[in-house]
Amino acid sequence: MDRRSTTSFSIEIAAARLSFSGQELFHDLALTLAGGVFTCLLGPSGVGKTTLLRLIVGLAPKGATARVRCSDGEPLEGRLAYMAQQDLLLPWLSVRENLLLGSRLRRAPPDFERAHALLESVGLERQAGERPATLSGGMRQRAALARTLMENRPVLLMDEPFAALDAITRHRLQTLAARRLAGRTILLVTHDPMEALRLGERIIVMSGRPASLDEVPVPPGAIPRDPTDPAVRDGHGPLLHQLERADREATG
């Protein structure tokens, strides 16, 4: 089982700058991720959500700069797990071996029991010995989520982790992620307003060029919230309209 301790340090991203094709994507963009808070980031395609995640991870494109600092003065390296849009499973390893890759690279003893429990939680225990090529896109996404959870880090950056899943599986894994990651610092990129309203303890919309960040109200109650809750349903329309305005600004 994952430890439920709360991440005590916050992460400050400041002075983020990036130009692309002669246009400024970021100009002194700033964001602080409070420790132990599940933050959802939305915005139109191409506004820079993935780039912001990559800046934090240290995988920014050439010419991009930002200052990333933890409030406890310690480096973020080694305390962060990153789940990209692509599953990035190694094709020559089995699903189980992909989950255990981190411990293998660190030359640490593999935790087979925990790997099995995570595969069971995402419904892939029967595919543990199979290679990624035999899996559907949704199965590969579930395996990538399990591998991310396997790292057991206090900070997780997740780029549309549920995008390839059917509605029922998406709902189930949103619930799984919210419960297993309670108390950790999460930044999750999504295009789905309802997903943000279910999972977000903080919801931020990125828009404009250069990009700006606007925080929006979240429904009351602990996550994962019930999508049939009136407060969640009432928040869907205004959030969707804000995203529509941001999209018109981006394309207009």
ZAMARGU-4260 file (C-alpha; in steps of 0.2 Angstrom, whole numbers, plus 5000, padded with zeros to 4 digits):
<rodrens>
0) 5000/5000/5000 | 5006/5018/4997 | 5010/5029/5012 | 4997/5042/5016 | 5009/5055/5023
5) 5006/5073/5017 | 5019/5081/5006 | 5026/5095/5017 | 5035/5106/5005 | 5028/5117/4991
10) 5035/5119/4974 | 5037/5137/4966 | 5039/5139/4947 | 5044/5156/4943 | 5050/5167/4928
15) 5045/5153/4915 | 5049/5160/4898 | 5047/5152/4881 | 5045/5158/4863 | 5039/5148/4848
20) 5039/5153/4830 | 5042/5171/4835 | 5028/5171/4848 | 5030/5171/4867 | 5021/5156/4874
25) 5027/5160/4892 | 5033/5177/4899 | 5037/5177/4917 | 5024/5164/4920 | 5023/5159/4939
30) 5014/5145/4948 | 5015/5138/4966 | 5010/5120/4970 | 5005/5119/4988 | 5011/5103/4997
35) 4999/5089/4997 | 4986/5097/4986 | 4979/5089/4970 | 4979/5103/4956 | 4971/5101/4939
40) 4977/5112/4925 | 4965/5115/4910 | 4966/5125/4894 | 4965/5124/4875 | 4977/5114/4865
45) 4993/5122/4861 | 4992/5134/4875 | 5007/5126/4884 | 5001/5114/4898 | 5012/5100/4893
50) 5027/5112/4891 | 5024/5118/4909 | 5025/5100/4915 | 5041/5097/4906 | 5048/5113/4912
55) 5045/5107/4930 | 5052/5090/4926 | 5068/5097/4918 | 5063/5091/4900 | 5059/5108/4893
60) 5062/5112/4874 | 5077/5122/4869 | 5076/5140/4874 | 5064/5138/4888 | 5069/5143/4905
65) 5061/5143/4922 | 5066/5143/4941 | 5059/5128/4950 | 5062/5128/4969 | 5055/5118/4983
70) 5051/5127/4999 | 5062/5115/5010 | 5077/5120/5000 | 5080/5102/4994 | 5081/5098/4975
75) 5065/5091/4967 | 5075/5078/4958 | 5072/5061/4965 | 5055/5066/4973 | 5045/5067/4957
80) 5036/5055/4946 | 5031/5060/4928 | 5017/5052/4918 | 5018/5058/4900 | 5003/5058/4887
85) 5012/5043/4878 | 5013/5027/4889 | 5032/5025/4886 | 5031/5007/4890 | 5047/4998/4885
90) 5041/4985/4871 | 5054/4972/4876 | 5048/4971/4894 | 5032/4963/4901 | 5019/4973/4910
95) 5026/4968/4927 | 5044/4971/4921 | 5039/4989/4916 | 5032/4992/4933 | 5048/4986/4941
100) 5060/4996/4929 | 5063/5010/4942 | 5069/4998/4955 | 5079/4989/4942 | 5088/5005/4937
105) 5091/5010/4955 | 5097/4992/4958 | 5085/4990/4972 | 5076/4974/4977 | 5060/4972/4966
110) 5044/4973/4976 | 5034/4960/4967 | 5020/4960/4980 | 5017/4979/4977 | 5018/4977/4958
115) 5005/4963/4958 | 4993/4974/4970 | 4994/4989/4958 | 4991/4978/4943 | 4976/4971/4951
120) 4970/4988/4956 | 4970/4993/4937 | 4963/4977/4931 | 4979/4970/4923 | 4984/4956/4934
125) 4980/4943/4920 | 4991/4953/4908 | 5006/4955/4920 | 5017/4943/4909 | 5012/4950/4892
130) 5022/4963/4882 | 5014/4980/4878 | 5011/4976/4860 | 4998/4964/4865 | 4988/4977/4875
135) 4975/4989/4869 | 4978/5008/4870 | 4967/5009/4886 | 4977/4994/4894 | 4993/5002/4890
140) 4987/5018/4898 | 4982/5008/4914 | 4999/5000/4914 | 5008/5017/4913 | 4997/5023/4928
145) 5002/5008/4938 | 5020/5011/4934 | 5019/5029/4940 | 5010/5024/4956 | 5024/5011/4958
150) 5037/5025/4960 | 5028/5030/4976 | 5035/5048/4975 | 5028/5063/4985 | 5026/5074/4969
155) 5017/5068/4953 | 5015/5077/4936 | 5002/5068/4926 | 4998/5073/4908 | 4980/5067/4903
160) 4983/5051/4912 | 4965/5045/4909 | 4962/5051/4891 | 4963/5034/4882 | 4951/5026/4894
165) 4932/5022/4892 | 4920/5032/4903 | 4918/5018/4916 | 4937/5014/4917 | 4941/5032/4918
170) 4929/5035/4932 | 4936/5020/4942 | 4954/5025/4939 | 4951/5043/4944 | 4944/5036/4960
175) 4959/5025/4962 | 4971/5039/4959 | 4962/5051/4971 | 4963/5038/4985 | 4980/5032/4983
180) 4988/5049/4980 | 4979/5057/4995 | 4991/5069/5003 | 5004/5070/4989 | 5007/5085/4978
185) 4999/5082/4961 | 4998/5092/4945 | 4986/5084/4932 | 4983/5091/4915 | 4966/5087/4908
190) 4954/5093/4894 | 4939/5086/4904 | 4930/5099/4915 | 4921/5085/4924 | 4937/5076/4928
195) 4944/5093/4935 | 4929/5095/4946 | 4930/5077/4952 | 4948/5077/4957 | 4954/5095/4959
200) 4957/5103/4976 | 4963/5117/4965 | 4958/5120/4947 | 4968/5132/4936 | 4964/5137/4918
205) 4979/5142/4906 | 4974/5154/4892 | 4981/5167/4881 | 4998/5171/4873 | 5008/5173/4882
210) 4999/5162/4894 | 4991/5167/4910 | 4984/5156/4924 | 4967/5159/4932 | 4961/5150/4947
215) 4943/5145/4947 | 4932/5139/4962 | 4931/5121/4966 | 4915/5112/4973 | 4915/5108/4991
220) 4919/5091/4998 | 4933/5079/4998 | 4940/5071/4982 | 4935/5061/4972 | 4918/5070/4971
225) 4902/5062/4965 | 4899/5068/4947 | 4880/5068/4952 | 4883/5080/4966 | 4873/5096/4962
230) 4888/5107/4966 | 4899/5097/4954 | 4885/5098/4941 | 4883/5117/4944 | 4902/5120/4941
235) 4903/5111/4925 | 4894/5124/4914 | 4904/5139/4920 | 4920/5130/4918 | 4916/5124/4901
240) 4911/5141/4896 | 4928/5148/4902 | 4937/5135/4892 | 4927/5139/4877 | 4932/5158/4879
245) 4950/5153/4881 | 4949/5142/4865 | 4941/5157/4855 | 4955/5168/4861 | 4968/5155/4856
250) 4961/5152/4838 | 4955/5170/4835
</rodrens>
